[in-house]
């Protein structure tokens, strides 16, 4: 299993149903499945 780099966790994120803040704040302390969707259009 790979870890997310610390710099990515400290990056500000915004999107639908996300609280303002960093990716780290969104994930919290519990194990979380993270899925990235990419639009190619």
N, C-alpha and C positions, 0 to 999 in steps of 0.2 A: 504494500500500500504506500502511495506517495503522499507527502505532506505539501500543503500550500505554503509557498515562501512567505516569510514575515512581511515583506514589502507589499505583497498582494493583500494580505489581511488588513493592513493599515491604509488601504486605498479607499477613498470616499466612494460610496455607491448611491445610486438613485434609481427608482423604478416603481412600478405598480406594487402596492402593498408592502413597501419597505419603509422602515423608519429612517429618518435622516442619520447619517453617521458612516462609520467604516464597515467594511465587510466583516471584520472581527465582531463588531457590535451586533450584527445581524445573526451571526452563528451562535453566540452564547457559549456556554460551558459544556453542553451535552453533545455527544456525537451527532453529526448532521450529514445527511446525504445532500450533496450539492450537484445540481444539474445546470449546465450552461447550454442555452439554446442560441443558435446563430442564424440570422436571416441572410440569405445569399442574394436577395433581389435587389 
